[in-house]
Amino acid sequence: MHEFGLAFVTAFHLIADLDPGLVGIVGLSLRVSLTAVLLSALIGLPLGAAVAAFRFPGRRAVTLFLNTAMGLPPVVVGLIVYLILSRSGPLGVLGLLFTPTAMIVAQTVLIVPIVAALTRQIVEDLLEEYADLLRVMGAGPLTTLVTLLSEARWSLLTIVLAGFGRASAEVGAVMIVGGNIDRVTRVMTTSIALETSKGDLPLALGLGVILMALSLSVNLAAAMVRETRRA
């Protein structure tokens, strides 16, 4: 117990002193996750809204695919991205494997189905309420999409926050495509796994505390968004 207590004290000292190694890991984690969430929002929000608002051949198949892809195992996504970006893969010439870019790609692939599927459900429910109004207004496809996304903005913001929470907690996919290289692709989750296996509990605990604080902040932000929507 004394060792665990000492490890906690050391962990908080690392945080308070802004240890360069810890700060570098946290900074890279935020950069990767925020970029992946931004890309996922740019792809997933309009995609989900389009699937909800328009009728086209294969719509049910797309909906089923998005719903199924929400539960994709991260290690499987990591393996697929690894094969695509590896030297013998179709995009191997780009040399992206074991870089932060590869980690962003993997996280984006994981988050897009979540954002798109939840957006589709929200917009579809909203469309039932506004369908007659949009028809009377003679709204075209683009106007319909923009209107529905605007009306659902608070719910969609909650979805984006959930996507960020999912990205920041990801370990399997980023471990595979990033390689957990020190000062290059080592993020909070992979560092916690590595440092724990090495027995370096202070750094692992320090990163764990920051990750928990980040998760709490995301949940608080989502709750504030819900309260703002009700107001």
Disulfide bonds with the S-S distance in Angstrom:
none
